[in-house]
Amino acid sequence: MRNKIKNEFTDSFSLMGLRELGIDLVVVEYSGGGDSGAIDEKNCYINPKIVYDEEGNIEYIDDNGVNVEGMSEEDFDVDKQGRMSELLDNIENSIIINLLNGIEDWWNNDGGRGTFYLDLKTRRYLIENTCFGEADYNEETDEYDYENQEEWDYTHQGKV
């Protein structure tokens, strides 16, 4: 019980820390296959446009805001970059991976990929997940044909 409270405190502290740096949106690209999955890319944005539907769920995110990773050191100094990376690392396993592990099987067998969006202003998240079905195997060429591979798309929303 004590570790759970400590982790929740660390998560809240990390989310607040990202907001203090001016970050409004975290976008994470992930993929997996075989028996493993990985975070491929993490990006932070300032001032993206996030639209909610009438029920308050994330409907659309315009990621044309300023991507912090692409900013020059003068615009987003080195100390802030280091702090941002540390805070992102804090929430990667406890929030991002935990939420991803609760959805469709994106890391086993034929795997999958997707994008995880976290609106830091409201703490709402959106996961756009794609799972892959078996690819056709061509015995003559000894290769897999991924062109006709089945895909299933899922969307998940919630609040952290």
VOVEX-713925 format. One record per atom (N, C-alpha, C, O): residue number from 1; chain; atom name; x, y, z. Coordinates in steps of 0.2 Angstrom, whole numbers, plus 2048, in hexadecimal, padded with zeros to 3 digits. Layout:
<kegus>
KEGU:nr:kette:atom:east:north:up
KEGU:NUM:A:CA:X:Y:Z $
...
</kegus>
This chain:
<kegus>
KEGU:nr:kette:atom:east:north:up
KEGU:1:A:N:804:7FA:800 $
KEGU:1:A:CA:800:800:800 $
KEGU:1:A:C:804:806:800 $
KEGU:1:A:O:803:80B:7FD $
KEGU:2:A:N:80A:806:804 $
KEGU:2:A:CA:80E:80C:804 $
KEGU:2:A:C:811:80E:7FE $
KEGU:2:A:O:812:813:7FC $
KEGU:3:A:N:814:808:7FA $
KEGU:3:A:CA:817:809:7F3 $
KEGU:3:A:C:812:80C:7EE $
KEGU:3:A:O:813:810:7EA $
KEGU:4:A:N:80B:80A:7EF $
KEGU:4:A:CA:806:80D:7EA $
KEGU:4:A:C:805:814:7EB $
KEGU:4:A:O:805:818:7E7 $
KEGU:5:A:N:805:816:7F2 $
KEGU:5:A:CA:804:81D:7F3 $
KEGU:5:A:C:80A:821:7F1 $
KEGU:5:A:O:80A:827:7EE $
KEGU:6:A:N:810:81F:7F2 $
KEGU:6:A:CA:816:822:7F0 $
KEGU:6:A:C:816:823:7E8 $
KEGU:6:A:O:818:828:7E6 $
KEGU:7:A:N:814:81D:7E5 $
KEGU:7:A:CA:814:81E:7DD $
KEGU:7:A:C:80F:823:7DB $
KEGU:7:A:O:811:827:7D6 $
KEGU:8:A:N:809:823:7DE $
KEGU:8:A:CA:804:828:7DC $
KEGU:8:A:C:807:82F:7DD $
KEGU:8:A:O:805:834:7D9 $
KEGU:9:A:N:80A:830:7E3 $
KEGU:9:A:CA:80D:837:7E4 $
KEGU:9:A:C:812:838:7DF $
KEGU:9:A:O:812:83E:7DC $
KEGU:10:A:N:817:834:7DD $
KEGU:10:A:CA:81C:835:7D8 $
KEGU:10:A:C:819:836:7D1 $
KEGU:10:A:O:81B:83B:7CE $
KEGU:11:A:N:814:833:7D0 $
KEGU:11:A:CA:810:834:7C9 $
KEGU:11:A:C:80D:83B:7C9 $
KEGU:11:A:O:80E:83F:7C4 $
KEGU:12:A:N:80A:83D:7CF $
KEGU:12:A:CA:806:844:7CF $
KEGU:12:A:C:80C:849:7CF $
KEGU:12:A:O:80B:84E:7CB $
KEGU:13:A:N:811:848:7D2 $
KEGU:13:A:CA:817:84D:7D2 $
KEGU:13:A:C:81A:84D:7CB $
KEGU:13:A:O:81B:853:7C9 $
KEGU:14:A:N:81B:848:7C8 $
KEGU:14:A:CA:81D:848:7C1 $
KEGU:14:A:C:819:84B:7BC $
KEGU:14:A:O:81B:84F:7B8 $
KEGU:15:A:N:812:84A:7BD $
KEGU:15:A:CA:80E:84D:7B8 $
KEGU:15:A:C:80D:855:7BA $
KEGU:15:A:O:80D:859:7B5 $
KEGU:16:A:N:80E:857:7C0 $
KEGU:16:A:CA:80E:85E:7C2 $
KEGU:16:A:C:814:861:7BF $
KEGU:16:A:O:814:867:7BD $
KEGU:17:A:N:81A:85D:7C0 $
KEGU:17:A:CA:820:860:7BE $
KEGU:17:A:C:820:861:7B6 $
KEGU:17:A:O:823:866:7B4 $
KEGU:18:A:N:81D:85D:7B2 $
KEGU:18:A:CA:81D:85E:7AB $
KEGU:18:A:C:819:864:7A9 $
KEGU:18:A:O:81B:868:7A5 $
KEGU:19:A:N:813:865:7AD $
KEGU:19:A:CA:80F:86B:7AC $
KEGU:19:A:C:813:871:7AE $
KEGU:19:A:O:813:877:7AB $
KEGU:20:A:N:817:871:7B3 $
KEGU:20:A:CA:81B:877:7B5 $
KEGU:20:A:C:820:879:7B0 $
KEGU:20:A:O:822:87F:7AF $
KEGU:21:A:N:822:874:7AC $
KEGU:21:A:CA:827:875:7A6 $
KEGU:21:A:C:823:878:7A0 $
KEGU:21:A:O:826:87A:79B $
KEGU:22:A:N:81D:879:7A1 $
KEGU:22:A:CA:819:87B:79B $
KEGU:22:A:C:816:876:797 $
KEGU:22:A:O:813:878:791 $
KEGU:23:A:N:817:870:798 $
KEGU:23:A:CA:815:86A:794 $
KEGU:23:A:C:80D:869:794 $
KEGU:23:A:O:80B:869:79A $
KEGU:24:A:N:80A:869:78F $
KEGU:24:A:CA:803:868:78F $
KEGU:24:A:C:801:861:78D $
KEGU:24:A:O:7FB:85F:78F $
KEGU:25:A:N:805:85E:788 $
KEGU:25:A:CA:803:858:785 $
KEGU:25:A:C:809:853:785 $
KEGU:25:A:O:80E:855:783 $
KEGU:26:A:N:808:84D:787 $
KEGU:26:A:CA:80D:848:786 $
KEGU:26:A:C:80B:843:781 $
KEGU:26:A:O:805:840:781 $
KEGU:27:A:N:80F:841:77C $
KEGU:27:A:CA:80D:83D:776 $
KEGU:27:A:C:812:837:776 $
KEGU:27:A:O:818:839:775 $
KEGU:28:A:N:810:831:777 $
KEGU:28:A:CA:814:82B:777 $
KEGU:28:A:C:813:826:772 $
KEGU:28:A:O:80D:824:771 $
KEGU:29:A:N:817:825:76E $
KEGU:29:A:CA:817:820:768 $
KEGU:29:A:C:819:819:76B $
KEGU:29:A:O:81F:819:76E $
KEGU:30:A:N:816:814:76A $
KEGU:30:A:CA:818:80D:76D $
KEGU:30:A:C:817:808:767 $
KEGU:30:A:O:813:809:763 $
KEGU:31:A:N:81A:802:768 $
KEGU:31:A:CA:819:7FC:764 $
KEGU:31:A:C:81C:7F6:767 $
KEGU:31:A:O:81F:7F6:76C $
KEGU:32:A:N:819:7F0:764 $
KEGU:32:A:CA:81C:7EA:767 $
KEGU:32:A:C:81A:7E4:763 $
KEGU:32:A:O:817:7E5:75E $
KEGU:33:A:N:81D:7DF:764 $
KEGU:33:A:CA:81C:7D9:760 $
KEGU:33:A:C:820:7D3:764 $
KEGU:33:A:O:825:7D5:768 $
KEGU:34:A:N:81F:7CD:762 $
KEGU:34:A:CA:822:7C7:765 $
KEGU:34:A:C:820:7C7:76C $
KEGU:34:A:O:81A:7C6:76D $
KEGU:35:A:N:824:7C8:771 $
KEGU:35:A:CA:822:7C8:778 $
KEGU:35:A:C:824:7CF:77C $
KEGU:35:A:O:824:7CF:782 $
KEGU:36:A:N:825:7D4:778 $
KEGU:36:A:CA:828:7DA:77B $
KEGU:36:A:C:825:7E0:778 $
KEGU:36:A:O:823:7E0:772 $
KEGU:37:A:N:824:7E5:77C $
KEGU:37:A:CA:822:7EC:779 $
KEGU:37:A:C:827:7F1:77B $
KEGU:37:A:O:82A:7F0:780 $
KEGU:38:A:N:827:7F7:778 $
KEGU:38:A:CA:82B:7FC:77A $
KEGU:38:A:C:828:803:778 $
KEGU:38:A:O:824:804:774 $
KEGU:39:A:N:82A:808:77C $
KEGU:39:A:CA:829:80F:77B $
KEGU:39:A:C:82E:811:776 $
KEGU:39:A:O:834:811:777 $
KEGU:40:A:N:82B:813:770 $
KEGU:40:A:CA:830:815:76A $
KEGU:40:A:C:832:81C:76B $
KEGU:40:A:O:837:81E:769 $
KEGU:41:A:N:82D:821:76D $
KEGU:41:A:CA:82E:828:76D $
KEGU:41:A:C:82A:82B:772 $
KEGU:41:A:O:824:82A:772 $
KEGU:42:A:N:82D:830:775 $
KEGU:42:A:CA:829:835:77A $
KEGU:42:A:C:82A:83C:778 $
KEGU:42:A:O:82F:83E:777 $
KEGU:43:A:N:824:83F:777 $
KEGU:43:A:CA:825:847:775 $
KEGU:43:A:C:820:84B:779 $
KEGU:43:A:O:81B:848:77C $
KEGU:44:A:N:822:851:77B $
KEGU:44:A:CA:81F:855:77F $
KEGU:44:A:C:81D:85B:77B $
KEGU:44:A:O:821:85E:777 $
KEGU:45:A:N:817:85E:77C $
KEGU:45:A:CA:815:864:778 $
KEGU:45:A:C:812:869:77C $
KEGU:45:A:O:810:868:782 $
KEGU:46:A:N:813:86F:77A $
KEGU:46:A:CA:810:875:77D $
KEGU:46:A:C:80B:878:778 $
KEGU:46:A:O:80C:879:772 $
KEGU:47:A:N:805:87A:77B $
KEGU:47:A:CA:800:87D:778 $
KEGU:47:A:C:7FD:879:772 $
KEGU:47:A:O:7FB:87C:76D $
KEGU:48:A:N:7FC:873:772 $
KEGU:48:A:CA:7F8:86F:76D $
KEGU:48:A:C:7F1:870:76E $
KEGU:48:A:O:7EF:872:773 $
KEGU:49:A:N:7ED:86F:768 $
KEGU:49:A:CA:7E6:870:769 $
KEGU:49:A:C:7E3:869:76B $
KEGU:49:A:O:7E4:864:767 $
KEGU:50:A:N:7DF:869:770 $
KEGU:50:A:CA:7DC:863:772 $
KEGU:50:A:C:7D5:864:773 $
KEGU:50:A:O:7D2:869:776 $
KEGU:51:A:N:7D1:860:76F $
KEGU:51:A:CA:7C9:861:76F $
KEGU:51:A:C:7C6:85C:772 $
KEGU:51:A:O:7C8:856:772 $
KEGU:52:A:N:7C1:85D:776 $
KEGU:52:A:CA:7BD:858:77A $
KEGU:52:A:C:7B6:858:777 $
KEGU:52:A:O:7B3:85D:775 $
KEGU:53:A:N:7B3:852:777 $
KEGU:53:A:CA:7AC:851:775 $
KEGU:53:A:C:7A7:853:77B $
KEGU:53:A:O:7A9:856:780 $
KEGU:54:A:N:7A1:853:77A $
KEGU:54:A:CA:79C:855:77E $
KEGU:54:A:C:79C:852:785 $
KEGU:54:A:O:79A:854:78A $
KEGU:55:A:N:79F:84B:785 $
KEGU:55:A:CA:7A0:848:78B $
KEGU:55:A:C:7A6:849:78F $
KEGU:55:A:O:7A8:846:794 $
KEGU:56:A:N:7AA:84D:78C $
KEGU:56:A:CA:7B1:84F:78F $
KEGU:56:A:C:7B6:84A:78D $
KEGU:56:A:O:7BC:84A:790 $
KEGU:57:A:N:7B5:846:788 $
KEGU:57:A:CA:7BB:841:786 $
KEGU:57:A:C:7BF:844:781 $
KEGU:57:A:O:7BC:848:77D $
KEGU:58:A:N:7C5:843:781 $
KEGU:58:A:CA:7CA:845:77B $
KEGU:58:A:C:7C7:843:775 $
KEGU:58:A:O:7C6:83D:774 $
KEGU:59:A:N:7C6:847:770 $
KEGU:59:A:CA:7C4:846:769 $
KEGU:59:A:C:7C9:847:764 $
KEGU:59:A:O:7CA:843:75F $
KEGU:60:A:N:7CD:84C:765 $
KEGU:60:A:CA:7D2:84E:760 $
KEGU:60:A:C:7D8:852:763 $
KEGU:60:A:O:7D7:856:767 $
KEGU:61:A:N:7DE:850:761 $
KEGU:61:A:CA:7E4:853:763 $
KEGU:61:A:C:7E8:856:75D $
KEGU:61:A:O:7EA:852:759 $
KEGU:62:A:N:7E9:85C:75D $
KEGU:62:A:CA:7ED:85F:757 $
KEGU:62:A:C:7F4:860:75A $
KEGU:62:A:O:7F5:864:75E $
KEGU:63:A:N:7F9:85C:758 $
KEGU:63:A:CA:7FF:85C:75A $
KEGU:63:A:C:804:861:757 $
KEGU:63:A:O:80A:860:757 $
KEGU:64:A:N:801:866:754 $
KEGU:64:A:CA:805:86B:751 $
KEGU:64:A:C:807:870:756 $
KEGU:64:A:O:80A:876:754 $
KEGU:65:A:N:806:86F:75C $
KEGU:65:A:CA:809:873:761 $
KEGU:65:A:C:811:873:761 $
KEGU:65:A:O:813:86F:75D $
KEGU:66:A:N:814:876:766 $
KEGU:66:A:CA:81B:876:766 $
KEGU:66:A:C:81E:870:769 $
KEGU:66:A:O:81C:86E:76F $
KEGU:67:A:N:822:86C:765 $
KEGU:67:A:CA:824:866:768 $
KEGU:67:A:C:82B:867:76B $
KEGU:67:A:O:830:86A:768 $
KEGU:68:A:N:82B:866:772 $
KEGU:68:A:CA:830:869:776 $
KEGU:68:A:C:837:865:774 $
KEGU:68:A:O:83C:869:775 $
KEGU:69:A:N:837:85F:772 $
KEGU:69:A:CA:83D:85C:771 $
KEGU:69:A:C:840:85F:76B $
KEGU:69:A:O:846:85E:76A $
KEGU:70:A:N:83C:862:766 $
KEGU:70:A:CA:83F:866:761 $
KEGU:70:A:C:841:86D:762 $
KEGU:70:A:O:844:870:75D $
KEGU:71:A:N:840:86F:768 $
KEGU:71:A:CA:842:876:769 $
KEGU:71:A:C:84A:877:76A $
KEGU:71:A:O:84D:872:76C $
KEGU:72:A:N:84C:87D:769 $
KEGU:72:A:CA:853:87E:76A $
KEGU:72:A:C:854:87F:772 $
KEGU:72:A:O:850:880:775 $
KEGU:73:A:N:85B:87E:774 $
KEGU:73:A:CA:85D:87F:77B $
KEGU:73:A:C:85B:886:77D $
KEGU:73:A:O:859:887:783 $
KEGU:74:A:N:85B:88B:779 $
KEGU:74:A:CA:859:892:77C $
KEGU:74:A:C:852:892:77D $
KEGU:74:A:O:850:896:782 $
KEGU:75:A:N:84D:88F:779 $
KEGU:75:A:CA:846:88F:77A $
KEGU:75:A:C:844:88B:780 $
KEGU:75:A:O:83F:88C:784 $
KEGU:76:A:N:847:885:781 $
KEGU:76:A:CA:846:880:786 $
KEGU:76:A:C:84C:87D:789 $
KEGU:76:A:O:84F:879:786 $
KEGU:77:A:N:84F:881:78E $
KEGU:77:A:CA:856:880:790 $
KEGU:77:A:C:857:878:792 $
KEGU:77:A:O:853:874:793 $
KEGU:78:A:N:85E:877:792 $
KEGU:78:A:CA:860:870:793 $
KEGU:78:A:C:85E:86E:79A $
KEGU:78:A:O:85C:868:79A $
KEGU:79:A:N:85E:872:79F $
KEGU:79:A:CA:85B:86F:7A6 $
KEGU:79:A:C:854:86D:7A5 $
KEGU:79:A:O:852:868:7A8 $
KEGU:80:A:N:850:871:7A2 $
KEGU:80:A:CA:849:86F:7A1 $
KEGU:80:A:C:848:868:79D $
KEGU:80:A:O:844:864:79F $
KEGU:81:A:N:84D:867:798 $
KEGU:81:A:CA:84D:861:794 $
KEGU:81:A:C:84E:85B:798 $
KEGU:81:A:O:84B:856:798 $
KEGU:82:A:N:853:85C:79D $
KEGU:82:A:CA:855:857:7A1 $
KEGU:82:A:C:84F:855:7A6 $
KEGU:82:A:O:84E:84F:7A8 $
KEGU:83:A:N:84C:85A:7A9 $
KEGU:83:A:CA:847:85A:7AE $
KEGU:83:A:C:841:856:7AA $
KEGU:83:A:O:83E:852:7AD $
KEGU:84:A:N:83F:858:7A4 $
KEGU:84:A:CA:83A:855:7A1 $
KEGU:84:A:C:83B:84E:79F $
KEGU:84:A:O:836:84A:7A0 $
KEGU:85:A:N:841:84C:79D $
KEGU:85:A:CA:843:845:79C $
KEGU:85:A:C:842:841:7A3 $
KEGU:85:A:O:83F:83B:7A3 $
KEGU:86:A:N:844:844:7A8 $
KEGU:86:A:CA:844:840:7AF $
KEGU:86:A:C:83C:83F:7B1 $
KEGU:86:A:O:83A:83A:7B3 $
KEGU:87:A:N:838:844:7B0 $
KEGU:87:A:CA:831:844:7B1 $
KEGU:87:A:C:82D:83F:7AD $
KEGU:87:A:O:829:83B:7AF $
KEGU:88:A:N:82F:83F:7A6 $
KEGU:88:A:CA:82C:83A:7A2 $
KEGU:88:A:C:82E:833:7A4 $
KEGU:88:A:O:82A:82E:7A3 $
KEGU:89:A:N:834:832:7A6 $
KEGU:89:A:CA:837:82B:7A8 $
KEGU:89:A:C:833:829:7AE $
KEGU:89:A:O:831:823:7AF $
KEGU:90:A:N:831:82E:7B2 $
KEGU:90:A:CA:82D:82C:7B8 $
KEGU:90:A:C:826:829:7B7 $
KEGU:90:A:O:824:825:7BA $
KEGU:91:A:N:823:82C:7B2 $
KEGU:91:A:CA:81C:82A:7B0 $
KEGU:91:A:C:81C:825:7AB $
KEGU:91:A:O:817:822:7AA $
KEGU:92:A:N:822:823:7A8 $
KEGU:92:A:CA:821:81E:7A2 $
KEGU:92:A:C:81F:817:7A5 $
KEGU:92:A:O:81A:815:7A2 $
KEGU:93:A:N:822:814:7AA $
KEGU:93:A:CA:81F:80E:7AC $
KEGU:93:A:C:819:80E:7B0 $
KEGU:93:A:O:814:80A:7AF $
KEGU:94:A:N:819:813:7B5 $
KEGU:94:A:CA:813:813:7BA $
KEGU:94:A:C:80D:815:7B6 $
KEGU:94:A:O:807:813:7B9 $
KEGU:95:A:N:80D:81A:7B2 $
KEGU:95:A:CA:807:81C:7AE $
KEGU:95:A:C:806:819:7A7 $
KEGU:95:A:O:801:816:7A6 $
KEGU:96:A:N:80B:81B:7A3 $
KEGU:96:A:CA:80A:819:79C $
KEGU:96:A:C:80A:811:79B $
KEGU:96:A:O:805:80F:798 $
KEGU:97:A:N:80F:80E:79D $
KEGU:97:A:CA:80F:807:79C $
KEGU:97:A:C:809:803:7A0 $
KEGU:97:A:O:806:7FE:79D $
KEGU:98:A:N:808:805:7A6 $
KEGU:98:A:CA:802:802:7A9 $
KEGU:98:A:C:7FC:803:7A5 $
KEGU:98:A:O:7F8:7FE:7A5 $
KEGU:99:A:N:7FA:809:7A2 $
KEGU:99:A:CA:7F4:80A:79E $
KEGU:99:A:C:7F4:806:798 $
KEGU:99:A:O:7EF:803:796 $
KEGU:100:A:N:7FA:805:795 $
KEGU:100:A:CA:7FB:801:78F $
KEGU:100:A:C:7FA:7FA:790 $
KEGU:100:A:O:7F7:7F6:78C $
KEGU:101:A:N:7FD:7F8:796 $
KEGU:101:A:CA:7FC:7F0:797 $
KEGU:101:A:C:7F5:7EF:799 $
KEGU:101:A:O:7F3:7E9:799 $
KEGU:102:A:N:7F0:7F3:79A $
KEGU:102:A:CA:7E9:7F2:79B $
KEGU:102:A:C:7E5:7F2:795 $
KEGU:102:A:O:7DF:7F1:796 $
KEGU:103:A:N:7E8:7F3:78F $
KEGU:103:A:CA:7E4:7F3:789 $
KEGU:103:A:C:7E6:7ED:785 $
KEGU:103:A:O:7E9:7E8:788 $
KEGU:104:A:N:7E3:7EC:77F $
KEGU:104:A:CA:7E5:7E7:77A $
KEGU:104:A:C:7EC:7E5:77A $
KEGU:104:A:O:7F0:7E9:77C $
KEGU:105:A:N:7ED:7DF:778 $
KEGU:105:A:CA:7F4:7DC:778 $
KEGU:105:A:C:7F8:7DF:773 $
KEGU:105:A:O:7F8:7DC:76D $
KEGU:106:A:N:7FC:7E4:774 $
KEGU:106:A:CA:7FF:7E8:76F $
KEGU:106:A:C:807:7E5:76E $
KEGU:106:A:O:80A:7E8:76A $
KEGU:107:A:N:809:7E1:773 $
KEGU:107:A:CA:810:7DF:773 $
KEGU:107:A:C:811:7D7:771 $
KEGU:107:A:O:817:7D5:770 $
KEGU:108:A:N:80C:7D3:771 $
KEGU:108:A:CA:80D:7CC:770 $
KEGU:108:A:C:80B:7CA:769 $
KEGU:108:A:O:808:7CD:765 $
KEGU:109:A:N:80E:7C4:767 $
KEGU:109:A:CA:80D:7C1:761 $
KEGU:109:A:C:80E:7C6:75B $
KEGU:109:A:O:814:7C9:75A $
KEGU:110:A:N:809:7C8:757 $
KEGU:110:A:CA:80A:7CC:752 $
KEGU:110:A:C:80A:7D4:754 $
KEGU:110:A:O:80C:7D8:750 $
KEGU:111:A:N:809:7D5:75A $
KEGU:111:A:CA:80A:7DC:75D $
KEGU:111:A:C:805:7E1:75B $
KEGU:111:A:O:7FF:7E0:759 $
KEGU:112:A:N:807:7E7:75C $
KEGU:112:A:CA:803:7ED:75A $
KEGU:112:A:C:808:7F3:75B $
KEGU:112:A:O:80E:7F3:75C $
KEGU:113:A:N:804:7F9:75B $
KEGU:113:A:CA:807:7FF:75B $
KEGU:113:A:C:802:804:75D $
KEGU:113:A:O:7FC:803:75D $
KEGU:114:A:N:804:80A:75F $
KEGU:114:A:CA:7FF:80F:761 $
KEGU:114:A:C:802:816:763 $
KEGU:114:A:O:808:817:764 $
KEGU:115:A:N:7FD:81A:765 $
KEGU:115:A:CA:7FF:821:768 $
KEGU:115:A:C:7FB:822:76E $
KEGU:115:A:O:7F5:821:76F $
KEGU:116:A:N:7FF:824:773 $
KEGU:116:A:CA:7FC:826:77A $
KEGU:116:A:C:7FD:82D:77B $
KEGU:116:A:O:802:830:77A $
KEGU:117:A:N:7F7:831:77C $
KEGU:117:A:CA:7F7:838:77D $
KEGU:117:A:C:7F5:839:784 $
KEGU:117:A:O:7F0:836:786 $
KEGU:118:A:N:7F8:83E:787 $
KEGU:118:A:CA:7F7:840:78E $
KEGU:118:A:C:7F6:848:78E $
KEGU:118:A:O:7FB:84B:78E $
KEGU:119:A:N:7F0:84A:78F $
KEGU:119:A:CA:7EF:851:790 $
KEGU:119:A:C:7F0:853:798 $
KEGU:119:A:O:7ED:851:79C $
KEGU:120:A:N:7F6:856:799 $
KEGU:120:A:CA:7F8:858:7A0 $
KEGU:120:A:C:7F4:85D:7A3 $
KEGU:120:A:O:7F4:85E:7A9 $
KEGU:121:A:N:7F0:861:79F $
KEGU:121:A:CA:7EB:866:7A2 $
KEGU:121:A:C:7E6:863:7A6 $
KEGU:121:A:O:7E4:865:7AB $
KEGU:122:A:N:7E3:85E:7A3 $
KEGU:122:A:CA:7DD:85A:7A6 $
KEGU:122:A:C:7DE:853:7A8 $
KEGU:122:A:O:7DA:850:7AB $
KEGU:123:A:N:7E4:851:7A7 $
KEGU:123:A:CA:7E7:84A:7A8 $
KEGU:123:A:C:7E3:844:7A5 $
KEGU:123:A:O:7E2:83F:7A7 $
KEGU:124:A:N:7DF:846:79F $
KEGU:124:A:CA:7DC:841:79B $
KEGU:124:A:C:7E1:83E:796 $
KEGU:124:A:O:7E6:842:794 $
KEGU:125:A:N:7E0:838:795 $
KEGU:125:A:CA:7E4:835:790 $
KEGU:125:A:C:7E0:832:78A $
KEGU:125:A:O:7DA:830:78B $
KEGU:126:A:N:7E3:831:784 $
KEGU:126:A:CA:7E0:82D:77F $
KEGU:126:A:C:7E5:828:77C $
KEGU:126:A:O:7EB:82A:77B $
KEGU:127:A:N:7E3:822:77B $
KEGU:127:A:CA:7E7:81D:778 $
KEGU:127:A:C:7E4:81B:772 $
KEGU:127:A:O:7DF:818:771 $
KEGU:128:A:N:7E8:81B:76C $
KEGU:128:A:CA:7E6:819:766 $
KEGU:128:A:C:7EA:813:764 $
KEGU:128:A:O:7F0:813:763 $
KEGU:129:A:N:7E8:80D:765 $
KEGU:129:A:CA:7EB:806:765 $
KEGU:129:A:C:7E9:802:75F $
KEGU:129:A:O:7E4:802:75D $
KEGU:130:A:N:7EE:800:75B $
KEGU:130:A:CA:7ED:7FB:756 $
KEGU:130:A:C:7F1:7F4:757 $
KEGU:130:A:O:7F6:7F4:759 $
KEGU:131:A:N:7ED:7EF:757 $
KEGU:131:A:CA:7EF:7E8:757 $
KEGU:131:A:C:7F0:7E5:751 $
KEGU:131:A:O:7EB:7E6:74C $
KEGU:132:A:N:7F5:7E1:750 $
KEGU:132:A:CA:7F6:7DD:749 $
KEGU:132:A:C:7F4:7D6:74A $
KEGU:132:A:O:7F5:7D3:74F $
KEGU:133:A:N:7F1:7D3:745 $
KEGU:133:A:CA:7EF:7CC:744 $
KEGU:133:A:C:7F5:7C9:740 $
KEGU:133:A:O:7FA:7CC:73E $
KEGU:134:A:N:7F4:7C2:73F $
KEGU:134:A:CA:7FA:7BF:73C $
KEGU:134:A:C:7FB:7C1:735 $
KEGU:134:A:O:7F6:7C2:731 $
KEGU:135:A:N:801:7C1:733 $
KEGU:135:A:CA:803:7C3:72C $
KEGU:135:A:C:803:7BC:728 $
KEGU:135:A:O:804:7B7:72B $
KEGU:136:A:N:802:7BD:722 $
KEGU:136:A:CA:802:7B7:71D $
KEGU:136:A:C:809:7B5:71C $
KEGU:136:A:O:80E:7BA:71B $
KEGU:137:A:N:80B:7AF:71C $
KEGU:137:A:CA:812:7AC:71B $
KEGU:137:A:C:812:7A9:714 $
KEGU:137:A:O:80E:7A5:712 $
KEGU:138:A:N:817:7AC:710 $
KEGU:138:A:CA:818:7A9:709 $
KEGU:138:A:C:81E:7A4:709 $
KEGU:138:A:O:823:7A6:70A $
KEGU:139:A:N:81C:79E:709 $
KEGU:139:A:CA:821:798:709 $
KEGU:139:A:C:826:799:703 $
KEGU:139:A:O:82C:797:704 $
KEGU:140:A:N:824:79B:6FE $
KEGU:140:A:CA:829:79C:6F8 $
KEGU:140:A:C:82E:7A1:6F9 $
KEGU:140:A:O:834:7A0:6F7 $
KEGU:141:A:N:82C:7A7:6FC $
KEGU:141:A:CA:831:7AC:6FD $
KEGU:141:A:C:834:7AC:704 $
KEGU:141:A:O:839:7AF:706 $
KEGU:142:A:N:831:7A7:708 $
KEGU:142:A:CA:833:7A7:70F $
KEGU:142:A:C:833:7AE:713 $
KEGU:142:A:O:837:7B0:717 $
KEGU:143:A:N:82D:7B1:711 $
KEGU:143:A:CA:82C:7B8:714 $
KEGU:143:A:C:825:7B9:716 $
KEGU:143:A:O:821:7B5:714 $
KEGU:144:A:N:824:7BD:71B $
KEGU:144:A:CA:81D:7BF:71D $
KEGU:144:A:C:81A:7C5:719 $
KEGU:144:A:O:81E:7C9:717 $
KEGU:145:A:N:814:7C4:717 $
KEGU:145:A:CA:810:7C9:713 $
KEGU:145:A:C:80C:7CE:718 $
KEGU:145:A:O:807:7CC:71A $
KEGU:146:A:N:80F:7D3:71A $
KEGU:146:A:CA:80C:7D8:71F $
KEGU:146:A:C:807:7DC:71B $
KEGU:146:A:O:803:7E0:71F $
KEGU:147:A:N:806:7DC:715 $
KEGU:147:A:CA:802:7E1:711 $
KEGU:147:A:C:7FA:7DF:713 $
KEGU:147:A:O:7F6:7E3:714 $
KEGU:148:A:N:7F9:7D8:714 $
KEGU:148:A:CA:7F2:7D6:715 $
KEGU:148:A:C:7F1:7D4:71C $
KEGU:148:A:O:7EC:7D1:71E $
KEGU:149:A:N:7F6:7D7:721 $
KEGU:149:A:CA:7F5:7D5:728 $
KEGU:149:A:C:7EF:7D9:72B $
KEGU:149:A:O:7EE:7DF:729 $
KEGU:150:A:N:7EB:7D5:72F $
KEGU:150:A:CA:7E5:7D8:732 $
KEGU:150:A:C:7E7:7DD:737 $
KEGU:150:A:O:7ED:7DC:73B $
KEGU:151:A:N:7E4:7E3:738 $
KEGU:151:A:CA:7E5:7E8:73D $
KEGU:151:A:C:7DE:7E9:741 $
KEGU:151:A:O:7D9:7E9:73E $
KEGU:152:A:N:7DE:7EA:747 $
KEGU:152:A:CA:7D9:7EC:74B $
KEGU:152:A:C:7DA:7F3:74F $
KEGU:152:A:O:7DF:7F3:752 $
KEGU:153:A:N:7D6:7F8:74E $
KEGU:153:A:CA:7D8:7FE:752 $
KEGU:153:A:C:7D3:7FF:758 $
KEGU:153:A:O:7CD:7FD:757 $
KEGU:154:A:N:7D6:801:75D $
KEGU:154:A:CA:7D2:803:763 $
KEGU:154:A:C:7D4:809:766 $
KEGU:154:A:O:7D9:80C:765 $
KEGU:155:A:N:7CF:80D:769 $
KEGU:155:A:CA:7D0:813:76D $
KEGU:155:A:C:7CE:812:774 $
KEGU:155:A:O:7C9:80F:775 $
KEGU:156:A:N:7D2:815:778 $
KEGU:156:A:CA:7D1:815:77F $
KEGU:156:A:C:7D2:81C:782 $
KEGU:156:A:O:7D6:820:780 $
KEGU:157:A:N:7CE:81E:787 $
KEGU:157:A:CA:7CE:824:78A $
KEGU:157:A:C:7CD:824:791 $
KEGU:157:A:O:7CA:81F:794 $
KEGU:158:A:N:7D0:828:795 $
KEGU:158:A:CA:7CF:828:79C $
KEGU:158:A:C:7D3:82E:79F $
KEGU:158:A:O:7D4:833:79C $
KEGU:159:A:N:7D4:82E:7A6 $
KEGU:159:A:CA:7D7:833:7AA $
KEGU:159:A:C:7DC:830:7AF $
KEGU:159:A:O:7DA:82B:7B2 $
KEGU:160:A:N:7E2:833:7AF $
KEGU:160:A:CA:7E7:831:7B4 $
KEGU:160:A:C:7E6:835:7BA $
KEGU:160:A:O:7EA:833:7BF $
</kegus>
